[in-house]
Amino acid sequence: MFRSKRSWAGLFGAAVGILTALYVSRSEAAPAEFRDLRVEVVGQGRPVLMIPGLNSAASTWTQTCAALQPGVQCHIVQLPGFAGAPAVATDNFLGGMRDRLLAYLDDRKLDKPVVMGHSLGGVLALQMAAEKPGRIERLVIVDSLPFLAGLRGMTPEAAKGAAAAMRQQMMGATPAQWEAGARQGAMGMSRDPANGERVAAWSLASDRTTSAQAMSELWGDDLRPLLPRITAPTLVLGAWAAYEPMGSTLASTQRIFETQYAGLRGARVVMSQRGYHFLMWDDADWLVGEVKGFLAAAQ
């Protein structure tokens, strides 16, 4: 999750992924192109749409997809503008991606898929489920909150003003400031310090306009009023360990998650004992076990 005292640079980097080896060779299936999305399809069986976070590459989900085999067909999304993917001009990034992703489900005739999202991807998963109740069978939300600015005690109105200022600051940063922000934001996102350079590289390869727009929307939007519209059973997996030196505890962080998700009927919040923001790597066995159990309950 995001610590309330972190700078915009830390928030900016808190949703970038780390580079991992691909599960299958590129010869098995080339990523499909759909309305500015690039989607890699892996495996056969139950459809699971996997959405990475801010500035992240699709391979955020590669190891998770591998661990869920057999019986799962992963649709691993690369969002435009992130990690070197071509950008698209938009003043409503999240809304536009939500609509594209829902259209992708229809175009590929994916009936009642599971949708998994990390950080910004988790926000998109919530938006999809609220926009089309009943379209998605189950949601898995990984270290994401419906109202990020609530961590600083802001009202929704104050959050919108802060988001506009944040976007202006990000767009006005010099190249040196931008790189410094990316590197600062990459720190503490994974237990493995060696991942820091990879995280920063993904940030620096992302389109600045897209990053600033997406980050301002994450900060300024309050999805809590939409939560009662969601009918899909939801598993929320949270992280806290990176912030233990700052006074966070598992119990206090879990209360934050449970309070923010109170409007989502039946949401189950589970906290990792050891993982940082990228739980799919830092606590991979735990995450896969939780997801497998959650998916099995629906069969």
Buried (B, 14 or more C-beta within 10 A) or exposed (E): BBBBEBEBBBBBBBBBBBBBEBBBEEEEEEBBEBBBBBBBBBBEEBBBBBBBBBBBBBBBBBBBBBBBBEEBBBBBBBBBBBBBBEBBEBEEBBBBBBBBBBEBBEEBEBEBBBBBBBBBBBBBBBBBBBBBEEBBBBBBBBBBBBBBBBBBEBEBEEBBEBBEEBBEBBBEBEEEEBBBBBBBBBBBBBBEEEBBEBBBBBBBBBBBBBBBBBBBBBBBBBBBEBBEBBBBBBBBBBBBBBBEEEEBEBEEBBEBBBBBBEBBEEBBBBBBEEBBBBBBBBBBEBBBEBBBEBBEEEE
